[in-house]
Amino acid sequence: MKIALFATCIVDAMYPRTARATVTILERLGHEVIFPAGQACCGQMHVNSGYFKEALPVVANHVAAFDTDDYDVAVAPSGSCVASVKHQHELVARRCGDAALEARAAVVGAKTYELSQLLTDVLGVTNAAEQLGSYFPHKVTYHPSCHGMRLLKLGDRQLNLLSSVAGIEMVELPEAEQCCGFGGTFSMKNADVSSAMNADKAANICGTGAELCSGGDASCLLHIGGGLSRQGSHVGTLHFAEILACTLDRPATVLGEVQLAGGKR
């Protein structure tokens, strides 16, 4: 299968290793990964803030980059960006009176998957240890991001994949489904509320005794990581794609400023 990688802005700018991990996983399964060069922002920030007119050219650019027959499906390691592509792009085009763009956006959206969706529903990956060789001997808790839960209905796909990694010890996160407080521009426009929500999330993570918190959105993990740091915690954050990409021969040893234990726990 030929798979187009939609890297997303924050992954491209802040966490390129997550994009590389996504490619590693897919190539390990025998698929070809391509990178449409014209891709940029999906326009999620604009739409979430109500700037539909300003979002139109951003949506049009994304559709132009991915409206091609040169791949079978597209994938992104981000629930929120995939939710935007699948649920917001048609809406923006329709609200702005561009029927042609709306139709093209529907086609692109139908071919676009969040990583755990693609792995589980399309590629049939149910056991990361057996099918990907994933090995990660560390204690991990998991935060499910809002867009993945509420718009994409991901359920436990990411958690189930993590739980199937060899050597991993998963611990339940109290109040896991509570928002971390990021919400894109929400964290800037409502900084005090966002910080309070983030403090609650960080405290719950610290209470698990985990070495790190994993999830499926780099933006949420960035926000959570800041909250953990402000509480003086040594708990790190890591996208689930990077955990799945780890093997016995190629382990993750450093997460930002957090040094992981080198061997088995």
Backbone bond lengths (Angstrom), bond angles and torsions (degrees), N, CA, C in turn:
res aa  C-N    CA-C-N  psi(-1)  N-CA   C-N-CA  omega(-1)  CA-C   N-CA-C  phi
1 M - - - 1.452 - - 1.522 109.36 -
2 K 1.344 116.57 140.44 1.469 121.16 175.10 1.525 108.20 -98.06
3 I 1.331 116.02 122.93 1.457 122.03 -173.42 1.520 109.90 -119.37
4 A 1.335 116.67 128.52 1.460 122.05 178.07 1.520 109.32 -90.91
5 L 1.319 116.58 127.99 1.459 121.20 179.21 1.521 110.25 -89.49
6 F 1.327 115.64 122.20 1.462 122.56 170.25 1.521 105.75 -100.71
7 A 1.320 117.01 102.40 1.462 121.17 -169.10 1.522 113.06 -73.01
8 T 1.328 117.80 -32.87 1.468 126.73 -174.31 1.533 111.55 75.36
9 C 1.320 115.36 153.86 1.471 121.29 -173.09 1.523 113.23 -60.71
10 I 1.329 116.30 -53.11 1.462 118.86 -171.70 1.521 111.45 -70.89
11 V 1.314 117.43 -32.72 1.471 119.91 175.20 1.518 109.55 -66.42
12 D 1.315 117.32 -45.14 1.450 121.50 -179.60 1.531 111.54 -62.15
13 A 1.332 116.14 -41.41 1.465 120.30 -174.90 1.521 113.86 -84.91
14 M 1.346 117.42 -36.42 1.457 121.04 -170.72 1.526 114.26 -114.77
15 Y 1.330 117.19 -31.96 1.461 120.78 -174.67 1.529 111.69 -131.72
16 P 1.327 119.17 57.20 1.467 119.56 -179.95 1.520 113.01 -59.01
17 R 1.335 116.58 -23.29 1.470 119.43 178.86 1.528 110.82 -64.23
18 T 1.349 117.54 -27.77 1.462 120.40 177.20 1.527 110.47 -67.88
19 A 1.338 116.11 -40.29 1.465 119.64 176.40 1.524 110.10 -64.61
20 R 1.328 117.06 -42.42 1.467 120.00 178.97 1.527 110.94 -63.43
21 A 1.332 116.36 -38.79 1.460 120.00 178.24 1.527 111.04 -63.61
22 T 1.323 116.40 -39.58 1.463 120.77 177.78 1.520 110.92 -60.48
23 V 1.329 115.72 -45.39 1.468 120.35 177.88 1.527 110.29 -62.63
24 T 1.330 116.72 -43.72 1.468 121.22 179.93 1.518 111.51 -56.81
25 I 1.334 116.26 -46.27 1.464 121.34 -179.39 1.521 111.18 -60.84
26 L 1.329 115.71 -48.19 1.465 120.00 -176.12 1.526 111.98 -68.18
27 E 1.324 116.45 -39.07 1.462 119.30 177.57 1.526 111.18 -68.97
28 R 1.316 116.53 -32.74 1.463 120.28 177.46 1.527 110.50 -62.90
29 L 1.329 115.85 -28.51 1.462 121.03 178.32 1.532 112.03 -85.70
30 G 1.331 116.23 -1.08 1.453 120.28 176.05 1.512 115.98 93.98
31 H 1.335 117.82 14.50 1.456 120.75 -177.92 1.529 111.56 -99.68
32 E 1.315 115.41 155.46 1.468 121.76 176.40 1.528 108.93 -92.86
33 V 1.326 116.81 131.42 1.457 121.11 -179.82 1.526 109.30 -113.49
34 I 1.329 116.12 129.13 1.460 121.32 176.41 1.525 108.86 -117.65
35 F 1.327 115.05 162.39 1.470 120.42 -177.87 1.522 109.10 -128.10
36 P 1.343 117.85 100.67 1.465 120.32 177.95 1.524 110.99 -59.83
37 A 1.326 116.41 118.72 1.462 121.31 -169.59 1.521 113.81 -69.26
38 G 1.325 118.17 -24.24 1.457 119.80 -175.41 1.515 115.24 -81.92
39 Q 1.335 118.18 -1.81 1.465 120.82 -174.63 1.525 111.66 -69.39
40 A 1.322 114.48 149.89 1.468 122.06 177.04 1.524 107.00 -150.46
41 C 1.320 117.94 -139.91 1.464 122.48 179.07 1.527 110.47 -68.10
42 C 1.330 116.70 146.45 1.463 120.56 177.92 1.528 112.13 -85.08
43 G 1.343 117.44 -13.28 1.461 121.09 178.79 1.511 114.40 92.94
44 Q 1.322 116.74 7.01 1.461 120.47 -177.16 1.531 112.64 -56.99
45 M 1.322 116.95 -42.95 1.476 120.31 -179.00 1.516 111.00 -60.59
46 H 1.324 116.46 -42.30 1.461 120.73 -179.24 1.527 111.10 -62.93
47 V 1.353 114.85 -47.92 1.459 119.30 -176.39 1.524 111.12 -65.74
48 N 1.328 116.55 -44.24 1.466 120.06 -178.73 1.515 112.44 -62.94
49 S 1.333 116.69 -23.62 1.469 121.11 178.76 1.523 112.11 -95.50
50 G 1.349 116.84 0.66 1.458 120.57 176.19 1.515 115.13 88.81
51 Y 1.349 117.68 9.86 1.465 121.21 -178.30 1.528 109.89 -93.15
52 F 1.313 116.23 71.98 1.458 120.77 -175.29 1.534 111.62 -68.23
53 K 1.318 117.34 -42.88 1.464 120.36 -179.71 1.523 110.55 -61.47
54 E 1.332 115.99 -42.67 1.461 120.20 179.91 1.531 111.70 -69.60
55 A 1.338 115.92 -26.64 1.459 120.01 179.97 1.527 112.59 -75.91
56 L 1.329 117.15 -23.34 1.463 120.63 -173.39 1.529 113.72 -54.13
57 P 1.345 119.77 -51.87 1.474 118.25 -179.91 1.531 112.93 -66.18
58 V 1.321 117.16 -27.49 1.466 120.63 178.29 1.527 109.14 -69.87
59 V 1.317 115.73 -44.59 1.466 120.36 176.77 1.522 110.23 -62.95
60 A 1.321 116.40 -43.13 1.463 120.47 -179.99 1.525 111.09 -60.57
61 N 1.323 117.11 -37.64 1.460 120.42 178.70 1.524 111.22 -65.61
62 H 1.329 115.60 -42.75 1.464 118.64 179.49 1.524 110.52 -63.74
63 V 1.309 116.62 -44.56 1.459 120.34 179.93 1.524 110.36 -62.05
64 A 1.330 117.43 -41.01 1.465 120.80 179.30 1.526 111.22 -62.47
65 A 1.338 116.41 -37.15 1.461 120.58 -178.82 1.521 112.31 -70.38
66 F 1.335 116.38 -33.79 1.464 119.66 -173.24 1.530 114.32 -110.94
67 D 1.329 117.58 -1.39 1.458 121.00 178.76 1.524 109.43 -86.10
68 T 1.323 115.01 75.06 1.460 121.83 -177.37 1.518 109.22 -148.58
69 D 1.308 115.07 155.93 1.467 120.31 177.58 1.521 111.77 -91.61
70 D 1.332 117.61 10.49 1.465 121.65 -174.12 1.526 113.51 -80.05
71 Y 1.329 118.61 4.47 1.458 121.61 178.25 1.524 109.47 -149.66
72 D 1.318 115.09 163.43 1.462 120.02 -178.96 1.523 112.18 -89.51
73 V 1.334 116.70 -49.15 1.463 122.11 177.87 1.524 108.01 -141.37
74 A 1.328 115.33 159.37 1.460 121.79 173.90 1.516 109.04 -112.45
75 V 1.332 116.94 151.82 1.455 120.55 -178.66 1.517 109.84 -140.33
76 A 1.329 115.43 147.26 1.461 121.24 174.38 1.518 109.27 -137.42
77 P 1.330 117.81 141.66 1.468 120.95 175.81 1.521 110.82 -84.94
78 S 1.334 115.94 51.49 1.468 121.15 -175.48 1.519 109.93 -158.69
79 G 1.328 116.19 113.85 1.456 119.81 178.25 1.507 112.69 -66.05
80 S 1.337 117.62 -38.43 1.461 120.12 -175.49 1.527 111.55 -68.44
81 C 1.330 117.62 -40.10 1.463 120.26 -179.57 1.524 111.19 -71.11
82 V 1.325 117.01 -38.95 1.460 119.86 176.22 1.525 109.98 -65.56
83 A 1.322 117.04 -38.14 1.469 120.12 176.70 1.517 110.39 -61.10
84 S 1.328 117.07 -38.21 1.458 120.47 177.90 1.524 110.84 -64.36
85 V 1.326 116.41 -46.70 1.465 120.97 -179.44 1.526 110.99 -62.70
86 K 1.319 117.41 -40.77 1.459 121.08 -174.56 1.526 113.52 -84.03
87 H 1.338 117.44 -27.72 1.460 119.72 -171.99 1.533 114.73 -119.13
88 Q 1.317 118.10 -20.59 1.464 120.20 -175.48 1.517 114.24 -105.58
89 H 1.329 117.57 -31.23 1.459 119.37 -172.85 1.523 112.70 -64.32
90 E 1.311 117.10 -44.42 1.463 118.97 176.79 1.526 110.71 -61.68
91 L 1.332 115.71 -40.44 1.468 120.83 -179.35 1.518 111.22 -61.45
92 V 1.330 116.78 -44.88 1.471 120.44 179.61 1.521 110.51 -61.01
93 A 1.330 116.41 -47.57 1.466 119.77 -179.55 1.518 111.39 -61.98
94 R 1.323 116.81 -41.61 1.462 121.25 -179.78 1.520 111.16 -65.89
95 R 1.332 116.95 -44.69 1.468 120.94 -179.89 1.530 111.52 -64.25
96 C 1.322 116.22 -28.04 1.467 120.37 -179.30 1.522 112.30 -95.61
97 G 1.334 117.61 4.54 1.457 121.65 173.64 1.508 115.39 76.54
98 D 1.328 117.57 24.26 1.472 120.57 -179.46 1.527 108.74 -107.49
99 A 1.318 116.32 88.43 1.464 121.48 -175.92 1.528 112.14 -66.05
100 A 1.311 116.82 -35.93 1.467 120.32 -179.15 1.526 110.20 -65.91
101 L 1.331 116.21 -43.66 1.462 119.83 178.49 1.523 110.50 -66.25
102 E 1.321 116.91 -37.19 1.466 120.80 178.46 1.523 110.70 -59.31
103 A 1.325 116.93 -43.95 1.458 121.10 -179.21 1.529 110.83 -66.10
104 R 1.322 116.83 -42.23 1.465 120.85 -179.74 1.534 110.14 -68.06
105 A 1.329 116.52 -38.38 1.470 120.60 178.98 1.529 110.86 -63.58
106 A 1.323 116.39 -35.73 1.472 120.09 178.71 1.519 110.81 -63.50
107 V 1.318 117.50 -39.36 1.462 122.02 179.44 1.525 110.36 -66.32
108 V 1.334 116.34 -45.94 1.464 120.47 179.51 1.522 110.48 -63.73
109 G 1.312 116.78 -43.84 1.458 120.87 179.98 1.513 112.69 -60.49
110 A 1.318 116.61 -39.81 1.465 120.76 -178.92 1.519 112.13 -66.69
111 K 1.339 117.42 -24.66 1.462 121.88 -178.91 1.532 113.10 -94.20
112 T 1.332 116.67 -0.56 1.465 120.75 -173.51 1.520 111.03 -103.80
113 Y 1.321 116.17 133.54 1.461 122.43 -177.15 1.525 110.88 -129.68
114 E 1.313 115.46 145.60 1.462 120.96 165.14 1.528 106.68 -72.83
115 L 1.329 117.84 152.41 1.458 121.69 -170.35 1.525 113.40 -56.62
116 S 1.337 118.26 -47.28 1.469 119.18 -178.48 1.523 111.42 -67.07
117 Q 1.342 117.29 -31.81 1.466 120.94 174.63 1.517 110.56 -61.60
118 L 1.325 114.94 -48.27 1.459 119.72 -178.39 1.524 110.93 -62.81
119 L 1.324 116.13 -47.95 1.457 119.61 -177.90 1.521 111.85 -61.50
120 T 1.328 116.18 -45.02 1.462 120.37 -174.40 1.525 112.96 -80.78
121 D 1.325 116.58 -50.55 1.462 120.66 -170.07 1.526 113.88 -84.72
122 V 1.335 116.58 -30.24 1.464 120.12 -175.39 1.533 112.11 -104.49
123 L 1.329 115.61 -44.76 1.463 119.78 -173.67 1.521 113.17 -96.12
124 G 1.332 117.33 -5.46 1.457 120.88 172.90 1.513 115.82 71.37
125 V 1.321 117.25 28.06 1.459 120.59 178.30 1.527 109.14 -86.03
126 T 1.306 116.30 117.36 1.463 121.32 178.30 1.522 112.27 -122.98
127 N 1.334 116.67 -16.44 1.455 120.93 -179.96 1.522 108.72 -133.23
128 A 1.331 115.91 101.53 1.461 120.61 -175.07 1.521 112.19 -64.69
129 A 1.319 116.85 -35.93 1.462 120.13 179.88 1.526 111.03 -62.39
130 E 1.329 116.23 -46.86 1.460 120.72 -176.12 1.520 112.68 -77.82
131 Q 1.337 117.29 -40.06 1.463 120.12 -172.18 1.520 113.63 -93.61
132 L 1.322 117.82 -23.14 1.464 120.99 -179.59 1.521 113.07 -117.79
133 G 1.319 116.95 -10.80 1.455 119.85 -175.80 1.517 113.00 73.64
134 S 1.330 117.35 20.17 1.463 121.98 -174.66 1.521 111.47 -67.58
135 Y 1.334 115.25 132.23 1.463 121.57 -178.94 1.522 108.08 -143.65
136 F 1.330 116.30 124.55 1.466 120.48 -175.51 1.523 108.24 -152.34
137 P 1.337 118.23 90.65 1.467 121.46 -172.97 1.524 113.17 -83.44
138 H 1.339 115.55 65.29 1.460 120.31 -177.07 1.528 110.54 -141.99
139 K 1.318 114.67 161.48 1.458 122.26 -179.05 1.527 108.71 -90.71
140 V 1.331 115.88 120.80 1.462 121.57 -169.24 1.516 110.47 -130.64
141 T 1.332 116.34 140.16 1.455 121.02 167.57 1.520 108.10 -114.80
142 Y 1.321 117.06 166.61 1.463 120.63 -169.43 1.522 111.55 -134.19
143 H 1.351 115.24 131.10 1.464 122.27 175.89 1.522 109.38 -110.05
144 P 1.349 118.09 118.19 1.465 120.62 176.21 1.529 110.32 -85.82
145 S 1.312 117.44 121.45 1.463 120.76 -176.37 1.530 111.76 -73.58
146 C 1.319 114.95 154.26 1.469 121.37 -171.93 1.529 113.53 -60.73
147 H 1.341 117.54 -49.51 1.458 119.54 -176.84 1.525 111.33 -62.45
148 G 1.334 116.40 -38.25 1.455 119.56 178.68 1.511 112.00 -63.28
149 M 1.326 115.67 -42.51 1.465 119.72 179.94 1.522 112.46 -71.05
150 R 1.327 115.84 -47.23 1.465 119.64 -164.75 1.521 114.12 -94.18
151 L 1.322 118.08 -32.15 1.459 119.99 179.28 1.527 112.00 -98.99
152 L 1.321 117.36 -44.87 1.458 120.20 -178.28 1.515 113.55 -87.01
153 K 1.344 116.67 -14.84 1.472 120.73 -178.82 1.537 110.88 55.12
154 L 1.323 116.14 48.97 1.459 120.23 -177.83 1.521 112.73 -69.70
155 G 1.312 117.12 -22.89 1.453 119.31 -178.30 1.521 111.02 59.78
156 D 1.333 116.45 -132.04 1.467 121.49 -176.88 1.526 113.05 -100.25
157 R 1.319 118.50 19.04 1.462 120.01 -176.24 1.532 111.98 -55.82
158 Q 1.327 116.82 -50.82 1.466 119.70 -178.58 1.524 110.67 -65.21
159 L 1.309 116.49 -44.42 1.463 121.24 -179.69 1.527 110.89 -62.45
160 N 1.320 117.24 -41.90 1.458 119.98 -179.86 1.527 111.67 -64.86
161 L 1.313 116.38 -39.51 1.466 119.31 177.26 1.520 110.80 -64.18
162 L 1.327 116.65 -44.58 1.463 120.19 177.65 1.527 111.07 -60.41
163 S 1.311 116.45 -43.36 1.467 121.02 -177.26 1.522 112.39 -64.80
164 S 1.339 116.85 -20.86 1.460 120.29 -178.66 1.522 113.16 -91.51
165 V 1.333 117.05 3.21 1.466 121.43 178.08 1.531 109.21 -75.92
166 A 1.305 117.61 135.42 1.462 121.58 179.35 1.528 110.64 -65.95
167 G 1.337 115.97 137.12 1.454 121.81 174.60 1.507 115.87 83.76
168 I 1.332 118.01 -12.68 1.455 120.78 -174.91 1.533 110.46 -77.91
169 E 1.318 115.79 146.75 1.463 121.75 172.39 1.530 107.55 -118.25
170 M 1.332 116.08 106.51 1.454 120.47 -179.23 1.524 110.01 -89.97
171 V 1.333 116.43 133.23 1.457 121.38 176.86 1.525 108.44 -121.83
172 E 1.309 115.94 139.14 1.458 121.13 -175.53 1.524 110.97 -69.77
173 L 1.324 115.56 138.22 1.468 122.38 177.94 1.529 109.48 -94.15
174 P 1.328 118.86 119.38 1.464 119.92 176.64 1.527 111.37 -60.01
175 E 1.316 116.46 141.42 1.464 122.79 -179.94 1.528 110.94 51.22
176 A 1.321 115.79 42.21 1.464 121.26 -174.27 1.527 112.59 -57.51
177 E 1.330 117.76 -35.91 1.455 120.24 -174.16 1.528 113.43 -82.05
178 Q 1.320 117.26 -0.23 1.465 120.04 174.55 1.519 109.55 -72.84
179 C 1.325 116.98 136.78 1.470 122.85 179.82 1.528 110.40 -59.19
180 C 1.323 116.01 144.76 1.470 120.71 178.43 1.518 111.86 -79.15
181 G 1.338 117.50 -12.67 1.458 120.63 178.32 1.506 114.86 99.59
182 F 1.340 117.55 1.16 1.471 118.57 -178.17 1.526 110.82 -74.30
183 G 1.320 116.80 -75.67 1.462 120.22 175.59 1.511 114.36 58.70
184 G 1.328 117.74 32.39 1.463 120.44 178.61 1.519 112.09 62.29
185 T 1.330 116.70 -120.75 1.468 120.68 -177.65 1.528 112.04 -68.78
186 F 1.326 117.89 -14.82 1.464 120.35 177.18 1.520 110.93 -56.92
187 S 1.332 116.56 -39.92 1.470 120.18 -177.02 1.514 112.41 -67.16
188 M 1.333 117.53 -20.95 1.469 120.94 176.96 1.528 111.62 -93.36
189 K 1.331 116.08 -39.48 1.459 119.59 -178.08 1.528 112.20 -76.19
190 N 1.324 116.26 -26.13 1.472 121.68 -178.67 1.528 108.98 -129.93
191 A 1.309 114.79 58.14 1.468 120.94 -170.01 1.529 113.09 -59.35
192 D 1.317 117.48 -41.27 1.464 119.63 -177.46 1.523 111.63 -66.26
193 V 1.326 116.44 -44.25 1.465 120.33 178.55 1.528 109.94 -65.19
194 S 1.327 115.80 -43.96 1.454 120.69 179.26 1.520 111.58 -59.74
195 S 1.313 116.70 -43.39 1.466 120.72 -179.56 1.521 111.84 -64.59
196 A 1.331 116.16 -37.92 1.467 119.69 178.75 1.526 110.78 -66.62
197 M 1.330 116.38 -41.45 1.467 120.22 177.91 1.528 110.37 -64.10
198 N 1.325 115.55 -41.46 1.455 120.38 -179.62 1.527 111.30 -65.98
199 A 1.318 117.03 -37.57 1.459 120.78 178.56 1.529 110.90 -63.09
200 D 1.331 116.32 -40.65 1.468 119.99 176.94 1.523 110.90 -63.02
201 K 1.345 115.84 -43.71 1.462 120.13 -179.60 1.525 110.46 -63.26
202 A 1.332 116.80 -45.11 1.463 120.68 -179.27 1.523 111.53 -63.00
203 A 1.327 116.72 -39.69 1.466 120.30 179.50 1.527 110.81 -64.33
204 N 1.317 116.68 -41.15 1.465 120.17 178.03 1.530 111.25 -64.60
205 I 1.318 116.66 -39.17 1.462 120.50 178.61 1.525 110.24 -64.69
206 C 1.312 116.58 -46.06 1.470 120.28 179.74 1.524 111.36 -61.19
207 G 1.318 115.95 -34.64 1.457 120.42 -178.40 1.516 114.09 -68.48
208 T 1.326 118.00 -15.61 1.464 120.50 -179.77 1.521 112.44 -78.72
209 G 1.321 116.76 -20.93 1.458 120.31 -175.34 1.517 113.34 78.76
210 A 1.334 117.09 11.74 1.462 121.14 -179.57 1.523 111.28 -73.25
211 E 1.315 115.25 154.77 1.458 120.86 173.60 1.517 111.59 -76.76
212 L 1.326 115.39 -30.95 1.460 118.68 -179.01 1.518 110.48 -155.60
213 C 1.325 113.87 163.35 1.462 122.37 176.20 1.517 107.98 -112.08
214 S 1.318 116.46 130.02 1.455 121.14 177.86 1.525 109.78 -109.94
215 G 1.313 115.00 164.58 1.456 121.17 179.23 1.511 109.45 -173.53
216 G 1.324 116.43 -173.58 1.452 121.02 -174.93 1.503 115.53 -114.30
217 D 1.345 117.81 4.61 1.461 121.48 178.52 1.518 109.69 -129.71
218 A 1.325 115.77 119.06 1.464 120.33 -178.92 1.521 111.78 -60.94
219 S 1.328 117.47 -34.09 1.464 120.69 -179.09 1.519 111.55 -63.80
220 C 1.332 116.43 -44.13 1.461 120.17 178.01 1.528 110.69 -65.88
221 L 1.327 116.50 -41.11 1.458 119.95 -179.81 1.519 111.16 -66.28
222 L 1.323 117.12 -35.47 1.468 120.73 175.72 1.522 110.66 -63.28
223 H 1.321 115.65 -44.70 1.460 121.55 179.54 1.528 110.90 -64.82
224 I 1.319 116.37 -45.66 1.460 121.02 179.63 1.524 110.54 -63.85
225 G 1.325 115.93 -40.89 1.459 119.65 178.68 1.514 112.36 -59.81
226 G 1.331 116.39 -38.30 1.463 119.84 176.34 1.514 111.77 -64.10
227 G 1.338 116.30 -40.61 1.455 120.47 178.74 1.517 111.78 -65.31
228 L 1.315 116.91 -40.41 1.462 121.06 177.96 1.524 110.57 -63.68
229 S 1.314 116.12 -41.68 1.462 120.53 -179.90 1.516 111.33 -63.80
230 R 1.324 116.73 -40.97 1.466 120.10 -179.52 1.524 111.68 -66.61
231 Q 1.339 116.82 -25.28 1.464 120.21 176.76 1.528 111.97 -87.00
232 G 1.332 115.92 2.70 1.455 119.92 178.77 1.515 113.35 76.46
233 S 1.317 116.89 18.67 1.458 120.87 -177.76 1.523 111.54 -81.93
234 H 1.321 115.60 150.56 1.454 121.52 174.41 1.529 111.39 -100.83
235 V 1.327 117.14 9.50 1.461 121.15 176.89 1.525 108.74 -72.24
236 G 1.325 116.54 133.49 1.454 120.89 179.04 1.512 112.16 -98.67
237 T 1.332 116.29 178.50 1.462 122.30 174.56 1.525 108.42 -128.26
238 L 1.325 116.82 147.42 1.457 120.87 -178.78 1.518 110.11 -155.83
239 H 1.322 116.11 129.59 1.460 121.58 178.24 1.530 110.02 -62.39
240 F 1.322 116.38 143.42 1.460 119.61 -176.58 1.525 112.10 -62.04
241 A 1.339 117.59 -27.37 1.464 119.98 177.93 1.518 111.26 -61.86
242 E 1.332 116.44 -37.23 1.458 119.94 -179.46 1.519 111.79 -70.41
243 I 1.319 116.60 -32.00 1.470 119.74 175.43 1.523 110.12 -69.27
244 L 1.342 116.76 -43.61 1.463 119.78 179.58 1.526 111.40 -63.48
245 A 1.326 117.11 -30.17 1.461 120.60 -178.41 1.525 112.60 -77.04
246 C 1.337 117.61 -17.49 1.460 120.90 -179.49 1.522 110.83 -72.11
247 T 1.321 115.28 142.42 1.460 121.42 175.46 1.523 108.17 -132.60
248 L 1.308 116.33 174.43 1.462 121.04 177.76 1.527 110.37 -59.58
249 D 1.326 116.54 -37.33 1.464 120.91 -178.70 1.524 113.04 -82.95
250 R 1.344 116.54 -23.28 1.472 120.26 -177.87 1.523 109.33 -130.32
251 P 1.329 116.73 74.17 1.472 120.42 -178.33 1.526 111.96 -81.55
252 A 1.325 115.54 160.31 1.462 120.89 169.27 1.522 107.23 -85.93
253 T 1.314 116.68 132.87 1.466 120.07 -178.32 1.516 113.00 -116.47
254 V 1.328 117.58 -27.40 1.460 120.69 -177.77 1.518 109.84 -133.03
255 L 1.319 116.73 130.69 1.460 123.00 176.00 1.520 108.06 -118.13
256 G 1.317 117.11 97.57 1.453 119.44 -176.02 1.513 109.15 61.86
257 E 1.328 116.53 -115.91 1.459 121.32 179.29 1.527 111.76 -99.91
258 V 1.338 116.53 6.65 1.454 120.17 -175.79 1.518 110.17 -99.05
259 Q 1.320 117.45 122.50 1.460 122.24 177.35 1.508 109.27 -90.28
260 L 1.319 116.43 123.24 1.459 120.44 178.99 1.530 109.91 -87.54
261 A 1.322 114.35 154.99 1.462 119.13 175.07 1.514 108.94 -64.08
262 G 1.306 116.27 144.64 1.452 120.04 -172.70 1.510 114.65 -79.18
263 G 1.321 119.00 -29.30 1.455 119.66 -174.67 1.504 111.82 -122.39
264 K 1.329 114.72 -158.43 1.462 119.53 -179.09 1.515 110.28 -68.91
265 R 1.316 114.14 150.80 1.454 119.59 177.54 1.514 109.53 -79.42
